[in-house]
Amino acid sequence: MNHQWMAYVVVGLLSVGAGVAIAGLPSDTPVDPTIIPPTTTEAPVPTAPPTTVAPATTVAPATTVAPATTEPLTETTDPESVLPDRGEIVTAAANGANIAGAAGRMAETLEELGYADVTPLDGAELVDLTFVYFGDGLEDAAQRLADDLELLPGFVGPLADAPEVPDLSDDVEILVYVGADRA
């Protein structure tokens, strides 16, 4: 009889936990600022220069010359072609969840996506959400990696803003800091 009562308590607590997980906490609860992604500026989208058309000119009072035309500019480059190949980017995965093997599992996932020799490391800070950090000029490549991992938009930032990773090599260009959500 005593165990049956305990089972009801456990089921009740799990139900409350599931409700909080689905609906969230009340709005008057302070928000933990560490789980809000930083804002990044997006690169401007290039636009084609305007196409010019020469105005029609009159040769004789009753005759006009057809206007000159130019070919419209079309985008011929594939966006993937301007990004470095995944295997060329020096990549590391840092365990920010304090769950054994989280960085190793992420390194394996990244290698399956085409990243080569991903280094698993331990991060110094615990985080709830996984974040991708990039070195100079690799913001688009980091966004591609975040898309590969199906991370929410905005979970990409400069490597200088990454939590401390004690054994991080200076040649790492992209760092995936693994949070509890992906451990």
C-alpha positions as CSV (number, residue, x, y, z in Angstrom):
1,M,0.0,0.0,0.0
2,N,2.8,2.4,0.9
3,H,4.5,1.8,-2.5
4,Q,1.3,2.5,-4.4
5,W,1.1,5.9,-2.7
6,M,4.7,6.6,-3.7
7,A,3.9,5.7,-7.3
8,Y,1.0,8.3,-7.3
9,V,3.4,11.0,-6.1
10,V,6.0,10.2,-8.7
11,V,3.4,10.2,-11.5
12,G,2.1,13.5,-10.2
13,L,5.5,15.1,-10.2
14,L,6.3,13.8,-13.7
15,S,3.0,15.3,-14.9
16,V,3.8,18.7,-13.4
17,G,7.3,18.5,-15.0
18,A,5.9,17.6,-18.4
19,G,3.4,20.5,-18.1
20,V,6.2,23.0,-17.4
21,A,8.3,21.5,-20.2
22,I,5.4,22.0,-22.7
23,A,3.9,25.2,-21.5
24,G,6.9,26.8,-19.9
25,L,7.2,28.7,-16.6
26,P,4.9,31.6,-15.7
27,S,5.9,34.9,-17.3
28,D,6.8,36.5,-13.9
29,T,9.7,34.0,-13.5
30,P,13.1,35.6,-14.2
31,V,14.7,34.4,-17.4
32,D,18.1,32.9,-17.3
33,P,20.2,35.1,-19.7
34,T,22.6,32.3,-20.5
35,I,20.0,30.5,-22.7
36,I,19.1,33.5,-24.9
37,P,21.1,33.4,-28.1
38,P,23.2,36.5,-28.8
39,T,22.2,38.5,-31.8
40,T,24.4,38.5,-34.8
41,T,24.4,40.8,-37.8
42,E,23.6,39.2,-41.1
43,A,25.7,39.8,-44.1
44,P,23.9,42.0,-46.7
45,V,22.3,40.1,-49.5
46,P,24.0,41.2,-52.8
47,T,21.7,42.6,-55.4
48,A,22.2,42.8,-59.1
49,P,23.0,46.3,-60.5
50,P,20.1,47.9,-62.3
51,T,19.8,47.0,-66.0
52,T,19.9,50.0,-68.2
53,V,18.1,50.4,-71.5
54,A,19.0,53.1,-73.9
55,P,16.1,55.3,-74.7
56,A,14.6,55.2,-78.2
57,T,15.9,57.8,-80.5
58,T,14.2,59.3,-83.5
59,V,16.2,59.0,-86.8
60,A,13.5,60.6,-88.9
61,P,10.2,62.1,-88.0
62,A,8.4,59.0,-88.9
63,T,11.0,56.3,-88.0
64,T,12.4,55.3,-84.6
65,V,15.3,53.1,-83.7
66,A,14.5,50.1,-81.5
67,P,15.8,50.6,-77.9
68,A,19.0,48.9,-77.0
69,T,18.7,45.9,-74.7
70,T,21.0,44.2,-72.3
71,E,20.9,40.7,-71.0
72,P,19.4,40.5,-67.5
73,L,21.9,39.6,-64.9
74,T,21.4,36.1,-63.4
75,E,22.9,34.5,-60.4
76,T,25.0,31.6,-61.6
77,T,27.0,30.7,-58.5
78,D,25.7,28.1,-56.2
79,P,25.7,29.3,-52.5
80,E,27.3,26.1,-51.4
81,S,30.2,26.7,-53.9
82,V,31.4,29.9,-52.1
83,L,31.6,28.1,-48.7
84,P,34.7,26.0,-47.9
85,D,34.3,22.3,-48.1
86,R,33.2,20.8,-44.7
87,G,36.3,18.6,-44.6
88,E,38.6,21.6,-45.0
89,I,37.4,23.4,-41.8
90,V,39.3,22.7,-38.6
91,T,36.5,21.8,-36.3
92,A,36.2,20.9,-32.6
93,A,33.3,19.9,-30.3
94,A,33.3,20.9,-26.7
95,N,31.3,19.2,-23.9
96,G,29.4,21.9,-22.2
97,A,26.8,19.5,-20.7
98,N,29.0,17.6,-18.2
99,I,27.6,14.4,-19.6
100,A,30.3,11.8,-20.4
101,G,30.9,11.3,-24.1
102,A,28.8,14.3,-25.3
103,A,31.7,15.9,-27.2
104,G,32.8,12.5,-28.7
105,R,29.3,11.8,-29.9
106,M,29.0,15.3,-31.5
107,A,32.4,14.8,-33.1
108,E,31.2,11.5,-34.7
109,T,28.0,13.3,-35.9
110,L,30.1,16.0,-37.5
111,E,32.4,13.6,-39.2
112,E,29.3,11.8,-40.6
113,L,28.3,15.2,-42.1
114,G,31.7,15.5,-43.8
115,Y,33.8,17.4,-41.3
116,A,37.3,15.8,-40.9
117,D,39.1,14.9,-37.7
118,V,36.8,16.7,-35.3
119,T,38.5,17.1,-32.0
120,P,36.3,16.3,-28.9
121,L,37.2,18.6,-25.9
122,D,35.8,19.5,-22.5
123,G,34.3,22.9,-22.0
124,A,34.7,24.9,-18.8
125,E,31.1,26.2,-18.6
126,L,27.8,24.2,-18.4
127,V,25.2,25.3,-20.9
128,D,21.7,24.2,-21.7
129,L,21.7,24.8,-25.5
130,T,24.2,23.8,-28.2
131,F,25.8,26.7,-30.0
132,V,28.2,27.0,-33.0
133,Y,31.1,29.5,-32.8
134,F,33.1,30.6,-35.9
135,G,36.5,32.1,-36.6
136,D,37.1,35.0,-39.0
137,G,35.3,34.8,-42.3
138,L,33.4,31.6,-41.5
139,E,30.0,32.9,-40.3
140,D,28.3,31.4,-43.4
141,A,30.0,28.0,-42.9
142,A,29.0,28.0,-39.2
143,Q,25.4,28.8,-40.2
144,R,25.6,25.9,-42.6
145,L,26.8,23.6,-39.8
146,A,24.0,24.9,-37.5
147,D,21.5,24.1,-40.2
148,D,23.1,20.6,-40.6
149,L,22.5,20.1,-36.9
150,E,19.0,21.6,-37.1
151,L,19.7,24.2,-34.5
152,L,17.4,27.2,-34.1
153,P,18.4,30.4,-36.0
154,G,20.6,32.6,-33.9
155,F,22.6,29.9,-32.2
156,V,25.8,31.0,-34.1
157,G,28.3,33.5,-32.9
158,P,32.0,34.6,-33.1
159,L,34.6,32.2,-31.6
160,A,35.8,35.1,-29.4
161,D,32.4,34.9,-27.6
162,A,32.6,31.1,-26.9
163,P,32.8,29.8,-23.3
164,E,36.3,28.8,-22.2
165,V,37.6,25.5,-23.6
166,P,41.0,24.8,-21.9
167,D,42.6,22.6,-24.6
168,L,41.2,24.5,-27.6
169,S,43.9,24.8,-30.3
170,D,44.5,28.2,-32.0
171,D,43.9,26.6,-35.4
172,V,40.2,25.7,-34.7
173,E,38.0,27.6,-37.1
174,I,34.6,26.3,-35.9
175,L,33.6,25.1,-32.4
176,V,30.4,23.3,-31.6
177,Y,29.8,23.9,-27.8
178,V,27.5,21.0,-26.9
179,G,24.7,21.8,-24.4
180,A,22.5,19.6,-22.4
181,D,20.0,19.6,-25.3
182,R,22.3,17.6,-27.6
183,A,24.2,15.5,-25.0
